[in-house]
Amino acid sequence: MGDRLQIRDEKAQTVRQAIRSLLEGFVLNAREISGRVGVTEKEVVLHLQHLDRSLSRQSAKLVVAPARCQTCGFVFSDRGRFGKPSKCPGCRGTRLEPARFTVETG
Protein backbone atom coordinates (compact mmCIF):
# COMPACT_ATOMS: atom_id res chain seq x y z
CA MET A 1 0.00 0.00 0.00
CA GLY A 2 2.89 2.36 0.64
CA ASP A 3 3.99 2.06 -3.00
CA ARG A 4 0.61 3.18 -4.29
CA LEU A 5 0.54 6.31 -2.17
CA GLN A 6 4.14 7.10 -2.94
CA ILE A 7 3.51 7.16 -6.69
CA ARG A 8 0.53 9.47 -6.39
CA ASP A 9 1.56 11.72 -3.48
CA GLU A 10 5.24 12.28 -4.17
CA LYS A 11 4.69 14.11 -7.42
CA ALA A 12 1.09 15.23 -6.78
CA GLN A 13 -0.03 13.39 -9.93
CA THR A 14 -3.47 12.50 -11.13
CA VAL A 15 -4.21 8.81 -11.68
CA ARG A 16 -3.75 9.21 -15.42
CA GLN A 17 -0.39 10.97 -14.94
CA ALA A 18 0.71 8.22 -12.57
CA ILE A 19 -0.22 5.57 -15.15
CA ARG A 20 1.70 7.41 -17.84
CA SER A 21 4.76 7.72 -15.59
CA LEU A 22 4.64 3.99 -14.83
CA LEU A 23 4.30 3.03 -18.47
CA GLU A 24 7.21 5.23 -19.52
CA GLY A 25 9.52 2.89 -17.62
CA PHE A 26 7.76 -0.47 -17.59
CA VAL A 27 5.68 -2.86 -19.70
CA LEU A 28 2.64 -3.76 -17.58
CA ASN A 29 -0.82 -5.29 -17.93
CA ALA A 30 -3.98 -3.67 -16.53
CA ARG A 31 -3.89 -5.73 -13.32
CA GLU A 32 -0.29 -4.72 -12.60
CA ILE A 33 -1.10 -1.07 -13.25
CA SER A 34 -4.14 -1.36 -11.00
CA GLY A 35 -2.04 -2.71 -8.14
CA ARG A 36 0.60 -0.02 -8.42
CA VAL A 37 -1.72 2.96 -8.85
CA GLY A 38 -4.51 1.82 -6.52
CA VAL A 39 -7.55 1.88 -8.80
CA THR A 40 -9.67 -0.94 -10.22
CA GLU A 41 -8.79 -2.68 -13.48
CA LYS A 42 -11.92 -1.24 -15.09
CA GLU A 43 -10.77 2.26 -14.19
CA VAL A 44 -7.31 1.50 -15.59
CA VAL A 45 -8.87 0.47 -18.91
CA LEU A 46 -10.80 3.76 -19.08
CA HIS A 47 -7.66 5.74 -18.27
CA LEU A 48 -5.70 3.83 -20.92
CA GLN A 49 -8.30 4.69 -23.56
CA HIS A 50 -8.04 8.37 -22.72
CA LEU A 51 -4.25 8.22 -22.49
CA ASP A 52 -4.09 6.65 -25.95
CA ARG A 53 -6.08 9.55 -27.41
CA SER A 54 -4.11 12.26 -25.60
CA LEU A 55 -0.70 10.77 -26.42
CA SER A 56 -1.54 10.77 -30.13
CA ARG A 57 -1.46 14.60 -29.99
CA GLN A 58 1.96 14.61 -28.31
CA SER A 59 5.34 13.16 -29.20
CA ALA A 60 4.52 9.92 -27.38
CA LYS A 61 2.65 6.71 -28.19
CA LEU A 62 0.85 4.03 -26.19
CA VAL A 63 2.23 0.72 -27.39
CA VAL A 64 0.03 -2.34 -26.87
CA ALA A 65 1.36 -5.90 -26.93
CA PRO A 66 -1.92 -7.73 -27.69
CA ALA A 67 -3.53 -10.43 -25.57
CA ARG A 68 -2.67 -14.01 -26.52
CA CYS A 69 -4.26 -17.42 -25.95
CA GLN A 70 -1.99 -19.70 -23.92
CA THR A 71 -3.66 -22.81 -25.33
CA CYS A 72 -3.52 -22.31 -29.10
CA GLY A 73 -1.37 -19.19 -29.45
CA PHE A 74 -4.06 -17.02 -31.07
CA VAL A 75 -3.05 -13.32 -30.91
CA PHE A 76 -5.77 -10.68 -30.50
CA SER A 77 -3.95 -8.26 -32.83
CA ASP A 78 -7.05 -6.54 -34.25
CA ARG A 79 -8.72 -5.97 -30.90
CA GLY A 80 -9.49 -2.29 -30.34
CA ARG A 81 -10.38 -2.60 -26.65
CA PHE A 82 -7.79 -2.60 -23.87
CA GLY A 83 -9.58 -4.97 -21.47
CA LYS A 84 -8.85 -8.68 -21.27
CA PRO A 85 -10.92 -10.80 -23.68
CA SER A 86 -13.05 -13.54 -22.15
CA LYS A 87 -12.56 -16.38 -24.67
CA CYS A 88 -10.31 -17.26 -27.56
CA PRO A 89 -12.18 -17.26 -30.87
CA GLY A 90 -9.84 -19.98 -32.17
CA CYS A 91 -10.13 -22.69 -29.52
CA ARG A 92 -12.77 -21.18 -27.17
CA GLY A 93 -10.23 -21.48 -24.35
CA THR A 94 -10.10 -19.09 -21.42
CA ARG A 95 -6.38 -19.30 -20.57
CA LEU A 96 -5.45 -15.89 -21.95
CA GLU A 97 -2.44 -13.66 -21.36
CA PRO A 98 -3.67 -10.09 -20.98
CA ALA A 99 -2.48 -7.24 -23.19
CA ARG A 100 0.60 -5.37 -21.97
CA PHE A 101 1.15 -1.64 -22.27
CA THR A 102 4.04 0.81 -22.39
CA VAL A 103 4.57 4.42 -23.46
CA GLU A 104 7.23 5.28 -26.02
CA THR A 105 8.35 8.90 -26.17
CA GLY A 106 10.10 10.72 -28.95
C-alpha positions in Angstrom: 0.0 0.0 0.0 2.9 2.4 0.6 4.0 2.1 -3.0 0.6 3.2 -4.3 0.5 6.3 -2.2 4.1 7.1 -2.9 3.5 7.2 -6.7 0.5 9.5 -6.4 1.6 11.7 -3.5 5.2 12.3 -4.2 4.7 14.1 -7.4 1.1 15.2 -6.8 0.0 13.4 -9.9 -3.5 12.5 -11.1 -4.2 8.8 -11.7 -3.7 9.2 -15.4 -0.4 11.0 -14.9 0.7 8.2 -12.6 -0.2 5.6 -15.1 1.7 7.4 -17.8 4.8 7.7 -15.6 4.6 4.0 -14.8 4.3 3.0 -18.5 7.2 5.2 -19.5 9.5 2.9 -17.6 7.8 -0.5 -17.6 5.7 -2.9 -19.7 2.6 -3.8 -17.6 -0.8 -5.3 -17.9 -4.0 -3.7 -16.5 -3.9 -5.7 -13.3 -0.3 -4.7 -12.6 -1.1 -1.1 -13.3 -4.1 -1.4 -11.0 -2.0 -2.7 -8.1 0.6 0.0 -8.4 -1.7 3.0 -8.8 -4.5 1.8 -6.5 -7.6 1.9 -8.8 -9.7 -0.9 -10.2 -8.8 -2.7 -13.5 -11.9 -1.2 -15.1 -10.8 2.3 -14.2 -7.3 1.5 -15.6 -8.9 0.5 -18.9 -10.8 3.8 -19.1 -7.7 5.7 -18.3 -5.7 3.8 -20.9 -8.3 4.7 -23.6 -8.0 8.4 -22.7 -4.2 8.2 -22.5 -4.1 6.7 -25.9 -6.1 9.6 -27.4 -4.1 12.3 -25.6 -0.7 10.8 -26.4 -1.5 10.8 -30.1 -1.5 14.6 -30.0 2.0 14.6 -28.3 5.3 13.2 -29.2 4.5 9.9 -27.4 2.7 6.7 -28.2 0.8 4.0 -26.2 2.2 0.7 -27.4 0.0 -2.3 -26.9 1.4 -5.9 -26.9 -1.9 -7.7 -27.7 -3.5 -10.4 -25.6 -2.7 -14.0 -26.5 -4.3 -17.4 -25.9 -2.0 -19.7 -23.9 -3.7 -22.8 -25.3 -3.5 -22.3 -29.1 -1.4 -19.2 -29.5 -4.1 -17.0 -31.1 -3.1 -13.3 -30.9 -5.8 -10.7 -30.5 -3.9 -8.3 -32.8 -7.0 -6.5 -34.3 -8.7 -6.0 -30.9 -9.5 -2.3 -30.3 -10.4 -2.6 -26.7 -7.8 -2.6 -23.9 -9.6 -5.0 -21.5 -8.8 -8.7 -21.3 -10.9 -10.8 -23.7 -13.0 -13.5 -22.1 -12.6 -16.4 -24.7 -10.3 -17.3 -27.6 -12.2 -17.3 -30.9 -9.8 -20.0 -32.2 -10.1 -22.7 -29.5 -12.8 -21.2 -27.2 -10.2 -21.5 -24.3 -10.1 -19.1 -21.4 -6.4 -19.3 -20.6 -5.4 -15.9 -22.0 -2.4 -13.7 -21.4 -3.7 -10.1 -21.0 -2.5 -7.2 -23.2 0.6 -5.4 -22.0 1.2 -1.6 -22.3 4.0 0.8 -22.4 4.6 4.4 -23.5 7.2 5.3 -26.0 8.4 8.9 -26.2 10.1 10.7 -28.9 
